[in-house]
Amino acid sequence: MSGMNFLERLLDGVAVEWKPLGDVAKTYDGTHQTPNYTSSGVPFVSVQNIRNLYATKKFISVDDFEKYKYKPQKDDLFMTRIGDIGTCTVVENDEPLAYYVTLTLIRVDRNLILTKFLKCIIESHIGKSELYKRTLVHATPIKINLGEIGKIIIPIPCPDKPDRSLAIQAEIVRILDTFTALTAELTAELTAELTARQKQYEYYRDRLLTFEEGEAEWKTLGEIGEFTYGYAAKAQDAGDARFVRITDININGKLIATDSKYVDISGENERYLLKKSDLLMARTGATYGKTMIFEEDYPAIYAGFLIKLSFDESVITPKFYWHFAQSNFFWNQANRLVSGGGQPQFNANVLKDVKMLIPSLEEQARIVAILDKFDTLTTDLSQGLPREIALRQQQYEYYRDLLLSFPPPLTPP
């Protein structure tokens, strides 16, 4: 498929005019007030549930919603303006929705532009480029002010003939909707396969960590390890070493590569520098017990809400423990031992009471080799099924951007 050739045939010689978004749509701010959440009422939309507007456990009262000056209507568009700016969702019905200041509500002039066409434009390379030109890059997280959103320029085909323009937009949307449906179908099949693989992985992991009498010895972690709390400091945008925080560990016990923060190495913190194969565990909050193994080749210092686990490697290898820390054998104990309260705590004093069966180093190496292969198939974004799922989305984005390759404006805005 040649996006430009198709677009040229679709346009059939008609003009394309680049207009400020504010000429074809109005933008509205969400509430700046901290909501008083209720157990039911009007669903509250934020960046967290932008992809599924009604998938939320947060609501506000009908009385509070009535104070909203601009209420969403069917065919309006929500767009994120903080963090991953430019992520959009179309409002599909007239059910009431409350929304936070992290979102912008966009209401198009339906005589000039289709909402779904605008969504495609904003989420494409065109829209993202325009948005990022106007972001406050030094803000944390980055954001775009409401007044700047209306200034981004977007292509409008055949603007002097609105009916023809809307027909061209509708055809582009139809093609992209068809491709989206095919992508979703393939992704669903791959996701189902991935889910089955993950269950298989969990089954074999627990089987491999189950031993007959005499094959392994029971040890508490306190008998074989030492636990050190991390370094308390303010994260920086640049520095000598990556600052590994509790939020940098993903659900699979891996270090997240993006959104890195840093600290400068000093005499005060150099003892917190990580070595390859060091183990870190989150000790508080909703992510307590989540354990990662550091496998990177750059300097890194671990933060205060993490615990470094140092084991006697003549007894247990770090990778064997890491696999154990992902298993039901670990989590059944962690969930029983964790302290309650608003912020669950799983500190070093509790961690030392966790028990595990430890086989010989040779058997540990055999088990690790098997489980590493399963882990790659189920969680590694560079290989296996997760990579295939990611590629389907990249393929869609490639063809979308190709299809939306409108001739650039003659003069820069």
C-alpha positions as CSV (number, residue, x, y, z in Angstrom):
1,M,0.0,0.0,0.0
2,S,1.4,3.4,-1.0
3,G,-0.2,5.9,1.3
4,M,0.8,9.0,-0.8
5,N,-0.5,7.4,-4.0
6,F,-3.8,6.5,-2.4
7,L,-4.1,9.9,-0.8
8,E,-3.4,11.6,-4.2
9,R,-6.1,9.5,-5.9
10,L,-8.6,10.3,-3.0
11,L,-7.9,14.0,-3.1
12,D,-8.1,14.0,-6.9
13,G,-6.4,17.3,-7.3
14,V,-8.4,19.2,-4.6
15,A,-6.6,21.6,-2.3
16,V,-5.5,20.9,1.2
17,E,-5.5,23.8,3.6
18,W,-3.7,23.7,7.0
19,K,-5.8,25.4,9.6
20,P,-5.4,26.1,13.3
21,L,-7.4,23.6,15.3
22,G,-9.2,26.5,16.9
23,D,-10.8,27.4,13.5
24,V,-12.6,24.1,13.3
25,A,-13.2,23.1,17.0
26,K,-13.5,24.5,20.5
27,T,-11.4,23.3,23.4
28,Y,-12.5,23.1,27.0
29,D,-10.6,22.5,30.3
30,G,-11.4,19.9,32.9
31,T,-11.9,20.7,36.5
32,H,-9.0,22.1,38.4
33,Q,-10.5,21.2,41.8
34,T,-9.6,18.0,43.6
35,P,-12.7,15.9,43.2
36,N,-14.7,14.6,46.1
37,Y,-14.9,11.0,45.0
38,T,-18.0,8.9,45.7
39,S,-18.8,5.2,45.4
40,S,-21.3,5.9,42.6
41,G,-22.6,8.7,40.5
42,V,-21.0,10.3,37.5
43,P,-17.9,8.4,36.2
44,F,-14.7,10.5,36.4
45,V,-12.3,10.5,33.5
46,S,-8.6,11.1,33.8
47,V,-5.4,10.1,32.0
48,Q,-5.5,6.7,33.7
49,N,-8.8,5.6,31.9
50,I,-8.6,7.7,28.7
51,R,-8.6,4.5,26.6
52,N,-11.8,3.3,28.3
53,L,-13.8,6.2,29.6
54,Y,-16.2,4.2,31.8
55,A,-13.6,1.8,33.2
56,T,-13.1,3.6,36.4
57,K,-13.7,3.2,40.1
58,K,-13.9,6.9,40.7
59,F,-17.1,8.9,40.6
60,I,-18.4,12.3,41.7
61,S,-21.8,13.3,42.8
62,V,-24.5,14.4,40.4
63,D,-24.6,17.8,42.3
64,D,-20.9,18.3,41.7
65,F,-21.2,17.4,38.1
66,E,-24.0,20.0,37.6
67,K,-21.4,22.7,38.4
68,Y,-19.4,21.7,35.2
69,K,-19.6,24.5,32.7
70,Y,-18.8,22.3,29.7
71,K,-20.3,18.8,29.8
72,P,-19.2,16.2,27.3
73,Q,-21.6,15.3,24.5
74,K,-21.8,12.5,22.1
75,D,-19.1,12.8,19.4
76,D,-16.8,15.0,21.5
77,L,-13.2,14.1,21.8
78,F,-11.1,13.7,25.0
79,M,-7.4,14.4,24.7
80,T,-4.6,14.0,27.3
81,R,-2.6,17.2,27.8
82,I,-0.2,16.0,30.5
83,G,2.4,13.2,30.2
84,D,1.7,11.2,27.0
85,I,0.0,14.1,25.4
86,G,-2.2,13.6,22.4
87,T,-3.9,10.3,23.3
88,C,-7.6,10.6,22.3
89,T,-10.9,8.9,22.8
90,V,-14.2,9.7,21.2
91,V,-17.3,10.1,23.4
92,E,-19.7,7.4,22.0
93,N,-22.9,8.4,23.8
94,D,-24.6,11.1,25.9
95,E,-24.1,9.5,29.3
96,P,-22.6,12.0,31.7
97,L,-18.8,12.0,32.3
98,A,-16.8,14.2,34.6
99,Y,-13.2,15.0,33.6
100,Y,-10.0,16.3,35.2
101,V,-7.7,19.2,34.1
102,T,-5.2,16.6,32.7
103,L,-7.7,16.2,29.8
104,T,-9.0,18.6,27.2
105,L,-12.5,18.3,25.8
106,I,-12.6,19.1,22.1
107,R,-15.9,19.8,20.3
108,V,-15.6,20.0,16.5
109,D,-17.6,22.0,14.0
110,R,-19.3,19.1,12.4
111,N,-19.9,21.0,9.2
112,L,-16.1,21.2,8.7
113,I,-14.4,18.2,10.3
114,L,-15.3,14.7,11.6
115,T,-14.3,13.9,15.2
116,K,-12.8,10.6,14.2
117,F,-10.7,12.2,11.5
118,L,-9.4,14.8,14.0
119,K,-8.6,11.9,16.4
120,C,-6.6,10.2,13.6
121,I,-4.7,13.4,12.9
122,I,-3.9,14.3,16.5
123,E,-2.6,10.8,17.2
124,S,-0.5,10.6,14.0
125,H,3.0,12.0,13.4
126,I,1.3,15.3,12.3
127,G,-0.6,15.9,15.5
128,K,2.1,14.7,17.9
129,S,4.7,16.9,16.2
130,E,2.4,19.9,16.4
131,L,1.6,19.3,20.1
132,Y,5.2,18.8,21.1
133,K,6.2,22.0,19.5
134,R,4.1,23.8,22.1
135,T,4.6,21.7,25.2
136,L,6.1,22.9,28.5
137,V,9.1,20.5,28.2
138,H,10.6,21.6,31.6
139,A,7.4,20.7,33.5
140,T,7.2,17.4,35.3
141,P,5.4,15.6,33.7
142,I,5.4,17.6,30.4
143,K,2.2,19.3,29.5
144,I,0.5,21.6,27.0
145,N,-1.6,24.6,28.1
146,L,-5.1,24.8,26.9
147,G,-4.6,27.9,24.8
148,E,-1.8,26.3,22.8
149,I,-3.9,23.3,21.7
150,G,-6.1,25.5,19.5
151,K,-2.9,26.8,17.7
152,I,-1.8,23.4,16.3
153,I,-2.3,23.3,12.6
154,I,-4.1,20.4,10.9
155,P,-4.8,19.5,7.3
156,I,-8.4,20.0,6.0
157,P,-9.0,18.6,2.5
158,C,-11.1,20.6,0.1
159,P,-12.1,23.2,2.6
160,D,-14.1,25.3,0.1
161,K,-16.5,22.3,-0.5
162,P,-17.5,21.1,2.9
163,D,-19.5,18.1,1.6
164,R,-16.6,16.9,-0.5
165,S,-14.2,17.5,2.4
166,L,-16.3,15.4,4.9
167,A,-16.6,12.6,2.3
168,I,-12.8,12.5,1.9
169,Q,-12.4,12.5,5.7
170,A,-15.0,9.7,6.1
171,E,-13.2,7.5,3.6
172,I,-9.9,8.0,5.4
173,V,-11.6,7.1,8.7
174,R,-13.2,4.1,7.1
175,I,-9.9,2.7,5.9
176,L,-8.2,3.3,9.2
177,D,-11.2,1.8,11.1
178,T,-10.9,-1.3,9.0
179,F,-7.2,-1.6,9.6
180,T,-7.8,-1.0,13.3
181,A,-10.3,-3.9,13.5
182,L,-7.9,-6.2,11.7
183,T,-5.1,-5.2,14.1
184,A,-7.4,-5.6,17.1
185,E,-8.3,-9.1,15.9
186,L,-4.7,-10.2,15.4
187,T,-3.8,-8.6,18.7
188,A,-6.6,-10.4,20.5
189,E,-5.4,-13.8,19.1
190,L,-1.9,-13.1,20.2
191,T,-3.0,-11.8,23.6
192,A,-5.0,-15.0,24.1
193,E,-1.9,-17.1,23.2
194,L,0.2,-15.0,25.5
195,T,-2.2,-15.5,28.4
196,A,-2.1,-19.2,27.8
197,R,1.7,-19.1,27.7
198,Q,1.8,-17.1,31.0
199,K,-0.4,-19.7,32.7
200,Q,1.8,-22.4,31.4
201,Y,4.9,-20.5,32.6
202,E,3.4,-20.1,36.1
203,Y,2.5,-23.8,36.2
204,Y,6.0,-25.0,35.2
205,R,7.7,-22.4,37.5
206,D,5.8,-23.7,40.5
207,R,6.5,-27.3,39.5
208,L,10.2,-26.6,39.1
209,L,10.3,-25.0,42.5
210,T,8.7,-28.0,44.1
211,F,11.1,-30.6,45.4
212,E,11.1,-34.1,46.8
213,E,12.4,-34.7,50.3
214,G,16.2,-34.5,50.3
215,E,16.4,-32.6,47.0
216,A,16.4,-29.2,48.6
217,E,16.9,-27.5,52.0
218,W,14.5,-25.1,53.7
219,K,16.1,-21.7,54.6
220,T,14.7,-18.4,55.7
221,L,15.9,-15.4,53.8
222,G,17.3,-14.0,57.1
223,E,19.7,-17.0,57.2
224,I,21.2,-16.5,53.8
225,G,20.9,-12.8,53.1
226,E,21.5,-9.2,54.1
227,F,19.0,-6.4,53.3
228,T,20.0,-2.8,52.8
229,Y,17.6,0.2,52.4
230,G,18.2,2.6,49.5
231,Y,19.3,6.1,49.2
232,A,16.9,9.0,49.9
233,A,17.3,11.8,47.5
234,K,15.5,14.0,45.0
235,A,15.4,12.6,41.5
236,Q,17.0,14.7,38.8
237,D,16.5,15.0,35.0
238,A,20.3,14.5,34.5
239,G,23.2,13.1,36.6
240,D,26.0,10.6,36.8
241,A,23.9,7.6,37.6
242,R,20.3,6.4,37.0
243,F,18.2,6.7,40.1
244,V,16.2,3.4,40.3
245,R,12.9,4.1,42.0
246,I,10.0,2.0,43.1
247,T,8.0,3.1,40.0
248,D,10.8,1.9,37.7
249,I,10.0,-1.8,38.3
250,N,7.3,-3.2,36.0
251,I,4.7,-5.9,36.8
252,N,7.1,-8.6,35.5
253,G,9.9,-7.7,37.8
254,K,11.9,-5.9,35.1
255,L,13.5,-2.4,35.0
256,I,11.4,0.0,32.9
257,A,13.7,1.5,30.3
258,T,11.8,4.8,29.8
259,D,11.1,7.9,32.0
260,S,14.6,7.6,33.7
261,K,15.6,9.9,36.5
262,Y,19.2,10.5,37.8
263,V,21.4,11.5,40.7
264,D,25.0,12.6,40.9
265,I,27.4,10.1,42.4
266,S,29.1,11.3,45.6
267,G,30.9,10.0,48.6
268,E,27.6,9.9,50.4
269,N,25.8,7.6,48.0
270,E,28.4,5.6,46.2
271,R,27.8,2.7,48.5
272,Y,24.3,2.5,46.9
273,L,25.7,1.9,43.4
274,L,24.3,-1.3,41.8
275,K,26.3,-4.2,40.4
276,K,25.1,-6.5,37.7
277,S,22.7,-9.2,39.2
278,D,21.9,-7.1,42.2
279,L,18.3,-7.8,43.5
280,L,15.9,-5.0,44.5
281,M,12.5,-5.3,46.2
282,A,9.8,-2.7,46.7
283,R,9.1,-2.4,50.4
284,T,6.0,-0.2,50.6
285,G,2.8,0.8,48.9
286,A,0.7,-1.1,46.3
287,T,3.8,-2.5,44.7
288,Y,5.3,-4.1,47.9
289,G,7.2,-7.3,47.3
290,K,7.8,-6.6,43.6
291,T,11.4,-7.8,42.9
292,M,13.7,-7.0,40.0
293,I,17.2,-8.1,39.1
294,F,19.5,-5.4,37.8
295,E,21.0,-6.5,34.4
296,E,22.1,-3.2,32.9
297,D,25.6,-2.1,32.2
298,Y,25.4,1.6,33.4
299,P,25.9,3.2,36.8
300,A,22.7,3.2,38.9
301,I,21.8,4.0,42.5
302,Y,18.7,2.6,44.2
303,A,16.2,4.8,46.0
304,G,14.9,4.7,49.5
305,F,11.7,2.8,49.1
306,L,13.7,-0.2,47.7
307,I,15.6,-2.9,49.6
308,K,18.7,-4.5,48.1
309,L,18.9,-8.2,48.7
310,S,22.4,-9.6,49.1
311,F,22.6,-13.4,49.3
312,D,25.4,-15.9,49.9
313,E,26.1,-17.0,46.3
314,S,27.7,-20.2,47.5
315,V,24.1,-21.1,48.6
316,I,21.8,-19.4,46.1
317,T,22.2,-17.6,42.8
318,P,20.5,-14.2,42.3
319,K,18.6,-15.4,39.2
320,F,17.2,-18.4,41.0
321,Y,16.0,-16.2,43.8
322,W,14.5,-13.7,41.2
323,H,12.4,-16.6,39.7
324,F,11.3,-17.6,43.2
325,A,10.3,-14.0,44.0
326,Q,7.8,-14.1,41.0
327,S,6.3,-17.4,42.1
328,N,3.2,-18.2,44.2
329,F,5.5,-19.7,46.9
330,F,6.8,-16.2,47.5
331,W,3.6,-14.2,47.1
332,N,1.5,-16.5,49.4
333,Q,4.0,-15.6,52.1
334,A,4.3,-12.0,51.2
335,N,0.6,-11.4,51.3
336,R,0.4,-13.1,54.7
337,L,3.3,-11.2,56.2
338,V,2.7,-7.7,54.9
339,S,1.5,-5.1,57.4
340,G,-1.9,-3.5,56.8
341,G,-2.9,0.2,56.9
342,G,-3.1,2.8,54.2
343,Q,0.4,2.0,52.9
344,P,1.3,-1.7,53.1
345,Q,4.8,-2.3,54.5
346,F,7.0,-5.3,53.7
347,N,10.3,-4.3,55.3
348,A,13.5,-6.1,56.0
349,N,12.3,-7.5,59.4
350,V,9.4,-9.2,57.7
351,L,11.4,-10.3,54.6
352,K,13.8,-12.3,56.7
353,D,11.0,-14.6,57.7
354,V,10.2,-15.7,54.2
355,K,11.1,-19.4,53.7
356,M,12.2,-21.2,50.5
357,L,13.5,-24.5,49.4
358,I,17.0,-24.3,48.0
359,P,18.5,-27.1,45.8
360,S,22.1,-27.5,44.7
361,L,23.7,-24.8,42.6
362,E,23.8,-27.2,39.7
363,E,20.0,-27.7,40.0
364,Q,19.4,-24.0,40.3
365,A,21.3,-23.4,37.1
366,R,19.2,-26.0,35.3
367,I,15.9,-24.5,36.6
368,V,17.0,-21.0,35.7
369,A,17.8,-22.0,32.1
370,I,14.3,-23.4,31.6
371,L,12.5,-20.5,33.3
372,D,14.5,-17.9,31.4
373,K,13.2,-19.3,28.2
374,F,9.6,-19.1,29.4
375,D,10.2,-15.6,30.6
376,T,11.5,-14.5,27.2
377,L,8.4,-15.9,25.5
378,T,6.0,-14.2,27.8
379,T,7.5,-10.9,28.9
380,D,10.5,-9.9,26.7
381,L,9.5,-7.1,24.4
382,S,12.4,-7.8,22.1
383,Q,11.4,-11.4,21.5
384,G,8.4,-13.7,21.7
385,L,4.7,-12.9,21.8
386,P,4.9,-9.4,23.4
387,R,7.1,-8.3,20.5
388,E,4.5,-9.6,18.0
389,I,1.8,-7.7,19.8
390,A,3.9,-4.5,19.8
391,L,4.7,-5.0,16.1
392,R,1.0,-5.1,15.2
393,Q,0.5,-1.7,16.8
394,Q,3.6,-0.3,15.1
395,Q,2.4,-1.6,11.7
396,Y,-1.0,0.2,12.2
397,E,0.8,3.4,13.2
398,Y,3.1,3.2,10.1
399,Y,0.2,2.8,7.7
400,R,-1.8,5.5,9.4
401,D,1.0,8.0,9.2
402,L,1.6,7.0,5.5
403,L,-2.1,7.5,4.7
404,L,-2.2,10.9,6.4
405,S,0.9,12.2,4.5
406,F,-0.8,15.3,3.3
407,P,1.2,17.9,1.3
408,P,2.9,20.2,3.9
409,P,1.8,23.8,4.2
410,L,3.5,26.2,1.7
411,T,4.5,28.5,4.5
412,P,5.4,27.6,8.1
413,P,2.7,28.6,10.6
